[in-house]
Amino acid sequence: MHTYTQAQRRAIHKRTLVIVVIAQLFGGAGLASGITVGALLAQDMTGSDGLAGLSTTLFTLGSALSAFAVGRLTQRLGRRAGLTAGFLAGAVGALGVVAAAAWDSLPLLLLAMLVYGAGTSTNLQARYAGTDLAEPHQRARAVSIAMVTTTFGAVAGPNLVSPMGRLASDWGLPALAGPFMLAAAAFALAGLVFAILLRPDPFLVAKASAAGASADMPAAGNAGNKVGGSVPDAPVRSGNRGIVVGASVMLITQIVMTAVMTMTPLHMKHHGHSLDMVGLTIGAHIAAMFLPSLVTGVLVDKIGRIAMSCAGAATLLCAALVTAFAPGDSSAWMIFGLVLLGLGWNFGLISGTAVIVDATTLGTRAKTQGTVDVLISLAGAAGGALSGAVVALSSFAALSLAGGALALLLLPVMLWYRRGPRRQASRSFDA
């Protein structure tokens, strides 16, 4: 098995971050363009507001299935294989949505949205690639680099809704199929970037270095905490407690964000906002989801995972209050509320991801990451499915307030996490 020097690992880590940046520019566009009009397309084809969340439900379910597969594939064959397969599957799904819109086929739309979800989950899983060779105190920042570069594509995607719609119309296709044409091209390009450039594979390099360190120091007590003697593996904090807490943080933030975001385009449409304004609002929301990541990553590494998770809960609550009580015809208030919603999600995702990486080892890390992302996708599916029903039975304001109440559950979760190490230290002292 090939061994790598400390200098080689650092060089591979830097190269990996550059490749992730390039791929995420495309991946973000594919992610955002479909999200913007997915609910509107489902409403047009079903004729029901209550079923408008169906598209979000399906692509998040597809995200769940693909996250599991990408995680297992990564554990066996590395990041390059997993990320390439996931993005290319997403491109196929986006093309299927275009075909469904052209033929007005609801069954094909349902199937295509399921496959399209692979691109969504892979876009999120790409954030882990930068952590494979990162030092523990740099992991949140490594996640943030992947996320912040998603911003540029993610902001461009919604703002290309109208131009892509006009292009689709010129080609004799429904206007709402246009953004999915963009998504297909963007996901395909992201997959090709990983397929061609991600060599050597950072995950496989980390595993090889860990195996080399174990062979060199079989009896050392700290062998499990170092990769190649200089690239530390995750310090396992509170064992399974860390995995449960990290997953809980990301699950709650995902449910709240997805539920409110899914119904925002429909809410704005009912209040007379144009498709351009809907695109601008979702673009600002997605910018807030990803653009603050560099600052968030530094804060998570500096002031801690717990503090930033609590900040995420507070921000999501503020977002819920703004969207619940903002005048429906005020685009400025809606943009402000959606920006807060994206920011709260950003705090939760980066802090939760860092907790997961801290609490796992290379032997199970990719599988655990994939499994957690399955749960995140299922949470998003639940949020998308319930959002339409809540709005149909009550109102958009009620949906927002329910999301704010759910966000507050993060506070007792973080309190439980904080008490864990203290109890463990107390038991060790008593022993």
N, C-alpha and C positions, 0 to 999 in steps of 0.2 A: 504494500500500500504506500502511495507517495506521501511523503511528509513535507510540510511547508515551514519555512522559517518565519520568524516574527515579522520581518520586513515584507516577505511575500504575502502574508495574510493581511497586513495593513494595506498593501497595494491592491489586493483583490477586493478588500472591503471598499476602498475608495472607488474602484472601477465599478463595483456592483451598484453603489449609490448613483453613479452617473447613468448607468443603464436603466435603473429603476426610474430615474427622473425622466429620461427620454420616453420610456414606455408609458408612464403615467400621464404624460401630456396627451397621448392618444386615448388611453383608457378612460380618463376623466370625461372627455368629450362623448365617448360612447355611453358612459354611465348616465350623464346628465341629460343628453338629448332625448333618450327614451323615457326617462322619468317625467320630463316636462309635459308630454302629451299622452302618456300611457292611459291615464284616467279618462281624458277627453275622448280618446279613440274607443275605449271600452264603452263609454256612455253613448257615443254615436252608434255603435254596432248593436248594443243591447237595448237602447232607448230607456234606460233606467238609471236614476241617480243612485239608488241603493246599491246597484251593481257596479258603480264607477270605480270602486276600490278593487274590483276583480283583477284588473291587470296588475296592480301592485302586489296583490296576494299571490298571483301566479309566478311573477318573476322572482319574488322573494322565496317562494317554495322551490323554484328552480335554483336559486342561490344556495338554499340549504342542501339540496342534493349534490350540487356541484362542489360545494365547500368540503363536504365529506370526501368526495372522490379526489379532489385536488390535494387535500391534506394527506390522504393515503398514498397517492402517486408521488407526492413530494417526499414523503418519508422513505419510499423505496428507491426513487430514481433522481430526486433532487428538485430544486426550485425550477430549473429551466423546463423540465418536462411538465410539471404541474401547471405552471403559469401559462406556458404556450398552449397546452390543451384547453385550459379554461377560457382563455381569450378567444381562441378560434371557434370554440363552441358558441360563445356569445355572439360572434359575428354571424354564424349560421342561423341562430335564433332571430337576430334582427332582420335578416333577409326573409325569414319566414313570416315575420310581422308585416313586412312590406307586401308580400304575396297575399296574406290574409286580407289586408286592407284593399288590395286591388280586386280580389275576387269576392269581397264581402263575405268571407267565410269565418264564422265565429269559432267552429271547432279548430280550424287551423290557427286562429289567433291564440286560443287557449294553449295549444301545444307549443307554438312559437314563443310565447311569453315565458313559458316554463324553461325553454332552452336559452332564451335571451338572458335569464337570470344567471347563467354561468359567467357571463362577462362581468356582471355586478359583483358577484362574490370573489372572482379572481382579482378584480380591481382592488378589493379590500385586502385580500391575502398577499398582494404584492408588497404591502407595508412590512411584512415579516422578513422579506429578503434582506433588507438592510440591517437587520438585527443579528443575523447568523454569526458574523465575525466582529460585532461591536462589543466594546467593553461594557460591563454592567452599568456604569455611570453615564454611558452615552446611548443607551438603548432607546429611551423615549425620544431623544433627538434624531436617532436613525429612523424611527417610525415617522417622525414629523417631516423629515425630508421627502419621504415617499408621498406623504399626504399633501404637502404644500404644493408640490408640482402638479398634483391632480387638479388643483384649482384652475390653472390656465385653460385646460381643456374643458373642465366642468363649467366654467363661466362662459366660455365660447359656445358650448353646446346649446344651452337654452336660448341664447341670443341669435343663434342661427336657425331657430325654429321657422320664422317667417320666410327667410331666403330659401331654406330647404323645402318648405311647403310650396313655394312658387315653382321651384325646380320640379318637384313631383307633379304639380299640376300641368306644367309644360310637357311632361312626359306622359300625360294621360292617367296619372295615379292620383288617389286622394291626397289632399294637402297634408293630412296628419301622418301619412306614410313617409314624408320627407325626412323628419328627424331620425327615423330608424334606418334610412339609407346612410345617413352620416354615421350612425352607431355601428353599422356593419363594417364600414371602411375603417373606422377608428379602432374597433376591437381587433380586426384582422392585422392592422399595422402594429398594435401593441404586442400581439402574439408573435409576430415575425421578429420584432426587436429582441424579445427574450430568446426566441429560438436561435437566432443568429449570433447574438452578442454575449449572452450570459455564459461565458466559458472563461475560466473554470467555474463550476457551480459553487456558490458560497456555502450552501448547506452541506454539500459533499466534502468541501474543504474543511469545514468545521468538524464534521464527523471523523474525517481522516486524522485531523490534528488531535482530537480527543482520544482516538484509539491509540495514536502514537504516545500520547502522554500517559495513558494507562499502562502501556507496555514498558515505558521507561520507569514508572514509579508505581509498581503493582501494590506495594504495601503502604504507600504514603497516605496519611490521613486526608490530605488535601487533593488527592489525585482527581476526585470527582468534581472539584471546583475550578480546575484549570484546563484549558485547551492548548496543548502543545507547550505548557509551562508559561505561556504569556498572554493567551487570549482566554480570559475567564469564561467558564460556563456559568449558567444561571445559578446564583445562590438561592437555594430553595427556601423560601420564607413561608413558614407555617404550613408547608406541604400542601395537602388538598385544599386547605382553607384559602390559600392564595388563588387557586384555580377557581374555586366557587365564587370568591369575591370579585375577581377580575371579570369572570363571565357575567355575574349579576350586574355589575356596573354597565357593561356594554349592552346587555339585554334590555335593561330598563331605559337607557337613553335611546336605544334603537326603536323600541315600541313607541315612545313619546314622539320622537322625531318623525317616524314614518307615518303615524296616524294623522298628525296635524298637517304635514307636508302633502300627503296624498290628496286631502280634500281641499287644500288651498286653491288650486286652479279652478275647481268647480265652484267654490265659494265666490271667487273673484268674478267668474263668468256670470253668475247669477246677479251680481251687482254691477254688471255692465262694463267690466274691464276688458280691454282688447287683448288679443293673443300676444301682442308685443309686450304689453304690461305684465301679463302672466309670465312670459319668458324672462323679463327683467327681474321680477320678484323671485322666481325660482333660481335665477342666476346669482342674485345677491345672497340667497339662502345657501346655495352650494359653495359660493366663495367663503362664506362664514364657516362652513363645515371644514374647509381645507386650508384656506389662506393663513389663519392664525397659528398653524401647526408648528412652525419653527419656534415661535415664542412659547407655545404650550409645551412643546417638548422640553425646552430649557427649564420651564417652571416645574414640570413633573419630576425632572431629574434633580432640581435644586430644592424645592420646598416639599416635595413628596407626593406619592400617589394618592394618599388619603385626602389631603387638602384640596387637590385639584378635582377629585371626584365629588367632593362636597360643593366646590365651586360650580361644577357642572349641574348639580341638582338645583342650586339656587338660580342659575341662569335659565334652565328649562322652565322653572316656575315663573320667572319674569316673562319669558316668552309666551307662556300659556295665558297669563293675565292680559298681556298686550293684545294677542290675537283674539281673545274672548271678548274684550270690551272695545276694541277698535272699531270705528265706523266702517261698515262694509264697503263704502264707496271711496274710502281714503287709501290710495295706493301707498302713500308715505308710511302710514301706520302699519299696513300689512307688510311692507318691506322691512320695517324695523322689527316687527315681531318675528318674521322668518329669519332675519339675521341673528337674533337672540337664540332662536331654536337651533340654528346651525352651530352657533358657538358653544352652546351647552352640549350638543352631541360631540363636538370636537374635544372638549375637555374630558368627557366620559370615555370616548374611544381610545384616546392616547393613554390616559391613566390606566384604564382597564387592560389595554394591550401590554403595557409595561408590567403590570402585576402578573399577567399570564406568563410572560417570558421569564420573569424572576422566579416563578414557582415551578418551572419545568426544566428538564434536562434534555440533552440532545437525543437521547435514546427514544424519547416519546414526544418531543416538542412539536414536530410538524403534525403528527396525528392529533395531538391535543389542540393545537391551533385550528386545525380543520374542523374538529368536533365542536369547538366553541363557536366558530363561525357558522356552523350548521344551526346552532341554537340562536345565534344572532339573526340569521335569515328567517328562521321560523318565527322569531319575535316580530320581525318586520312584517311577515305575512299575516300574523295575527293582528298587528296594528292596522295594516291596510284593509283587512277584511272587516274588522270591527268599525273602522272609521266611517265607512259608507253607511253601515247600519245605524250607528249612533246619530249621524247627521240626518238620515232619513226619518228616524223616530223622534229626534229631538232638535238639535241645532248644532251649527259649527262652534258656537260659544261653549256649549256643553261638552263637546269633544275636547276643546282646548283645556277647559278646567279639569276634566278627568285626567288629561295628560299631566297637568301640573301637580295634581294630587299624587299620581303615580311616581313622579320624579322625586318626591319627598321620601320615598322608600329607600333611596340611596343613603340617607343619613343613618338609620339604624344598621344598615349593612356595613358601612364604614366604621361605625362604633364597635361592632362585633369583630371586625378585622383588626382594629387597633388594640383590642383587649387580648387577642390571641397571643402575640409575642410576650406580653407582660405575664400572662398566666404560665406560659412555657418557661420563662425565666424564673418565675417564682418556684415552680416545681423543681427546676434544676438546682436552685439555691437550697431548697429544703432537703434534696437528696444529698 
